[in-house]
Amino acid sequence: MNMKSRTLLVRWLPGVLAGCVLALGSVQAQDRDRGDHGGRGDHGDRGDRGDRGDRGDRGDRGYRGFRPAGRAPEHVDPRFSHNHYYPNNGAYIGALPGRPFVVDRPGGRFFYSGGVWYAPYGPRFVVVGAPIGVFVPVLPPFYTTVWFGGVPYYYANDTYYMWSVAQNGYVTVDPPGNEDTADTLPPPPPQGDDLYIYPQQGQSAEQQASDKYECHRWSSSQTGFDPTQPGGAVPPGQFADRRADYQRAMQACMQGRGYSAR
């Protein structure tokens, strides 16, 4: 190598070395950046998951019956061969189903929907047992008629309902007695009312007997006439008028329940 070449090499080499150093520093900085960014991302993801997991664990311990999927655990109610599923008491939901009926009592507010009772709990609602002595306009969509001492009760989800003439609806009541004495078949319907009744909505024979018995009790309470008792349980001079009143009441009651009554 001649003198001129050596001179050019000496002049060029420091610039090349400096460029290499800068490039190496840039690569290392990029690696550090990626490492820092990846570390923060991994740590952040783990932290987020950890936070959610901790909140979920606290929620599971704090909410009896709570499930992260949002579906409350259920149980089957086999009493009186009812055999329908209901959410467990203590299960929490975020929003009430359907259009619930609201009941305000001194002890708080309750919501009734589909045979299930709810109470507010912060931003959520908790499944509770039915308060006793409250009025509801309709029975649960699935219910079982049971008879205690010839009196019909309507059972669903550990709750008994009775027809209330005064409120023209149903009232939650205490269990009527020993379940062993209950009968799911109605007693023979009262005779002597001379009404011809035909179901217009496909009511079953059991439902017809139950409706007829309820209308009999209501009609008797309204008129004082009871065809199952000797002389209608009224003075002889009032028999004809009271009997006619009773028949009109029975006809109106049965027609209101979806029957043709004549």
C-alpha positions in Angstrom: 0.0 0.0 0.0 1.4 3.3 -1.1 1.6 6.5 1.0 -1.5 8.0 -0.5 -3.7 4.9 0.2 -2.5 4.8 3.8 -3.3 8.4 4.2 -6.9 7.9 2.9 -7.4 4.9 5.2 -6.3 6.8 8.2 -8.7 9.6 7.4 -11.7 7.3 6.6 -11.3 4.8 9.5 -12.4 7.0 12.4 -15.6 8.0 10.7 -16.4 4.4 10.0 -15.7 3.4 13.6 -17.8 6.3 14.9 -20.7 5.3 12.6 -20.5 1.7 13.9 -20.5 2.9 17.4 -23.6 5.1 16.8 -25.4 2.2 15.0 -24.6 -0.2 17.8 -25.9 2.3 20.4 -29.1 2.8 18.4 -29.7 -0.9 18.2 -29.1 -1.3 21.9 -31.4 1.6 22.7 -34.1 0.1 20.5 -33.7 -3.3 22.3 -34.0 -1.5 25.6 -37.1 0.3 24.4 -38.7 -2.9 23.3 -37.7 -4.6 26.5 -39.1 -1.8 28.6 -42.2 -1.6 26.6 -42.7 -5.3 26.6 -42.0 -5.5 30.3 -44.5 -2.8 31.1 -47.1 -4.5 28.9 -46.5 -7.9 30.5 -46.6 -6.4 33.9 -49.6 -4.3 33.1 -51.5 -7.3 31.7 -50.6 -9.4 34.6 -51.6 -6.6 36.9 -54.9 -6.1 35.2 -55.7 -9.7 35.3 -54.6 -9.9 38.9 -56.8 -7.0 39.8 -59.8 -8.5 38.1 -59.1 -11.9 39.6 -58.8 -10.3 43.1 -62.1 -8.4 42.6 -63.7 -11.6 41.3 -62.5 -13.6 44.3 -63.8 -11.0 46.7 -67.0 -10.9 44.9 -67.4 -14.7 45.1 -66.8 -14.6 48.8 -69.0 -11.6 49.4 -72.0 -12.5 47.2 -73.6 -15.8 48.1 -74.6 -17.5 44.9 -72.7 -15.1 42.7 -71.3 -16.3 39.4 -69.0 -14.3 37.2 -71.0 -15.4 34.1 -74.0 -13.5 35.7 -76.3 -16.5 35.9 -77.6 -17.2 39.3 -77.4 -20.8 40.6 -80.8 -22.5 40.6 -82.5 -25.2 42.6 -85.4 -27.4 41.8 -88.5 -27.2 44.1 -89.8 -30.8 44.4 -92.4 -30.1 47.0 -95.9 -31.3 46.1 -94.3 -32.5 42.8 -94.0 -28.9 41.8 -90.7 -29.6 40.1 -89.7 -26.2 38.8 -86.4 -24.4 38.9 -85.9 -21.1 40.8 -82.8 -19.0 41.7 -81.4 -19.6 45.1 -82.1 -17.1 47.9 -79.0 -14.9 48.2 -78.2 -14.9 44.4 -77.5 -11.5 42.9 -78.5 -10.1 39.6 -77.8 -6.8 37.9 -81.2 -6.1 36.4 -84.7 -7.3 37.3 -86.4 -9.6 34.7 -89.7 -8.7 33.0 -91.9 -6.0 34.5 -91.9 -6.7 38.3 -94.6 -5.8 40.7 -93.3 -3.5 43.4 -94.2 -3.9 47.0 -93.4 -1.3 49.6 -93.4 -2.3 53.2 -92.1 -0.8 56.4 -89.1 -3.2 56.2 -88.2 -2.1 52.7 -89.1 -2.5 49.1 -89.6 -5.8 47.3 -90.0 -6.8 43.7 -92.1 -9.8 42.5 -91.6 -11.3 39.1 -92.2 -14.8 37.8 -92.8 -16.2 41.3 -89.4 -14.9 42.5 -89.0 -12.2 45.1 -86.1 -9.6 45.0 -84.9 -6.9 47.2 -82.5 -4.0 46.3 -78.9 -4.3 47.3 -76.8 -1.4 46.2 -76.8 -1.2 42.4 -78.0 -4.9 42.3 -80.8 -7.0 43.4 -80.8 -10.1 45.7 -83.2 -13.0 45.6 -85.1 -13.2 48.9 -87.9 -15.2 50.5 -91.4 -13.8 50.0 -92.6 -11.3 52.6 -95.7 -12.6 54.3 -99.1 -10.9 54.1 -98.5 -8.9 50.9 -100.9 -8.7 47.9 -99.9 -9.7 44.4 -102.2 -9.3 41.4 -101.3 -12.7 39.7 -100.0 -16.0 40.7 -96.6 -17.3 39.5 -96.6 -18.6 36.0 -96.2 -22.1 37.3 -97.9 -23.0 40.6 -99.4 -26.1 42.3 -102.7 -26.1 43.9 -102.7 -27.8 47.3 -105.6 -28.3 49.7 -105.5 -28.1 53.5 -108.8 -28.9 55.2 -110.7 -28.3 52.0 -109.1 -24.8 51.5 -107.1 -24.2 48.3 -103.6 -22.8 48.5 -101.3 -22.0 45.6 -97.7 -23.1 46.0 -94.5 -22.1 44.1 -90.9 -21.5 45.1 -91.4 -22.2 48.9 -94.3 -19.7 49.0 -98.0 -20.2 49.6 -100.6 -17.9 48.2 -104.3 -17.6 48.9 -107.1 -15.9 47.1 -108.3 -12.7 48.8 -111.9 -11.6 48.1 -111.3 -8.2 49.7 -108.3 -7.4 47.5 -109.5 -9.3 44.4 -106.1 -10.9 44.2 -103.7 -13.2 46.0 -101.9 -12.8 49.3 -98.7 -14.5 50.5 -99.4 -16.5 53.7 -97.6 -18.6 56.2 -97.4 -22.4 55.5 -100.9 -23.7 56.4 -99.8 -26.7 58.4 -98.3 -30.1 58.2 -97.4 -30.9 54.5 -98.4 -34.5 55.1 -102.0 -33.4 55.4 -102.0 -31.6 52.1 -103.8 -32.9 49.1 -103.2 -31.9 45.5 -106.7 -33.1 44.5 -109.6 -30.7 45.2 -112.6 -31.8 47.3 -115.8 -32.5 45.5 -117.3 -29.2 44.2 -120.5 -28.0 45.8 -123.7 -29.3 44.4 -127.1 -27.7 43.9 -126.1 -24.5 42.1 -127.7 -25.6 38.8 -125.1 -23.9 36.7 -123.8 -25.4 33.5 -120.1 -24.5 33.2 -117.9 -24.9 30.1 -114.2 -24.1 30.0 -113.5 -21.7 27.1 -109.8 -21.5 27.6 -108.9 -25.2 27.7 -108.8 -25.3 31.5 -107.9 -28.8 32.9 -110.4 -30.7 35.1 -108.3 -29.9 38.2 -108.3 -26.2 37.3 -112.0 -26.2 36.7 -112.7 -27.8 40.1 -110.3 -25.3 41.8 -111.9 -22.3 40.0 -115.4 -23.5 40.8 -114.5 -24.0 44.5 -113.0 -20.6 44.8 -116.1 -19.0 43.1 -118.3 -20.9 45.4 -116.5 -19.6 48.5 -116.5 -16.0 47.1 -120.2 -16.2 46.1 -121.2 -17.6 49.5 -119.3 -14.9 51.3 -121.0 -12.3 49.2 -124.6 -13.6 49.5 -124.6 -15.6 52.7 -126.0 -18.5 50.8 -124.2 -21.9 50.9 -125.8 -24.6 48.8 -123.6 -27.2 50.6 -125.5 -26.5 53.9 -129.1 -27.5 54.7 -131.5 -24.8 53.6 -128.5 -22.8 52.2 -127.7 -21.7 55.7 -130.3 -18.9 55.4 -133.8 -18.4 56.9 -136.5 -20.2 54.9 -138.1 -17.0 53.8 -134.9 -15.8 52.2 -134.0 -19.0 50.5 -135.2 -18.2 47.0 -133.8 -14.7 46.8 -130.4 -15.6 48.4 -130.1 -18.6 46.1 -130.7 -16.4 43.0 -128.1 -14.0 44.3 -125.7 -16.8 44.8 -126.2 -18.1 41.3 -125.7 -14.7 39.8 -122.5 -14.3 41.8 -121.2 -17.8 40.7 -122.0 -17.0 37.1 -120.2 -13.7 37.1 -117.2 -15.2 38.9 -116.8 -18.2 36.5 -117.2 -16.0 33.5 -114.5 -13.7 34.8 -112.2 -16.8 34.9 -112.8 -17.8 31.3 -115.8 -20.0 31.5 -119.3 -20.1 29.9 -121.7 -20.3 32.8 -125.5 -20.6 32.5 
